[in-house]
Amino acid sequence: MPFEEISFRHGGSILLQFETPYDLHHMKQMVLPPSLKALLPQGIQGLCEGALFKRNERVFLAGAKPAWMFYVVSGEVVLERTGLQGESVVLQRTRQGFISEASLKVAAYHCDAVAITDTAVIKVPVKDIAKSLDNDPAFANRWITMLNSEVRRLRLHLERLSMKSIRERLIHLIETEGQEGQYATPSGLKTLAGELGVTHEALYRAVAVLESEKVLRRNDHHLVLNR
């Protein structure tokens, strides 16, 4: 199947694969990523839709009634709330995978979801997922396995936030969630600071010190630990 480049109205583009022609807001019959195709029952796969979100656009807002489960295909989305001092607190960051699994059987989304870069998602209808989980034991088992993986990731996140120094948090992030000592930062250090629970100024200073000590280096939108 051919790949097609989708251009945004305000600049930028994403390369995606489709079975049929698309329009900007409702991209029907997208080719599902292998992990999502293996997870979802066949009947739900045909109900999925694709959508694009521009950088800084809200995927959904806290308080809205959940109608869709969102699976990030490319780009980056964060779940965030506003802190006591008006600062943005990042609860979750996703470059591939679901961003709203906690909203499956609740009356409203509990936080905002924001596209940090130009992002493509698959929209899966919430009511159909809920119905299949009640009636399809095999799907329910696959869903539980996926949630267990997310719980492990969130435990690492909480472990990281319990560390006192930015240095410890940053190295922990690269070692546990990076690949071979490299952690991708496509949206920059300012966005990463929210996930680490620090100000971006403090993170810039910490990175500069680690670079001067030759503990890590920045390379093409990656933080790389020196071996």
Secondary structure by P-SEA (a helix, b strand, c coil): cbbbbbbcccbbbbbbcccccccccccccccccaaaaacccaaaaaabbbbccccccccccccccccbbbbbccbbbbbbbbccccbbbbccccccccccccccccccccbbbbccccbbbbbbbaaaaaaaaaccaaaaaaaaaaaaaaaaaaaaaaaaaacccaaaaaaaaaaacccccbbbccccaaaaaaaacccaaaaaaaaaaaaaacccccccccccccc
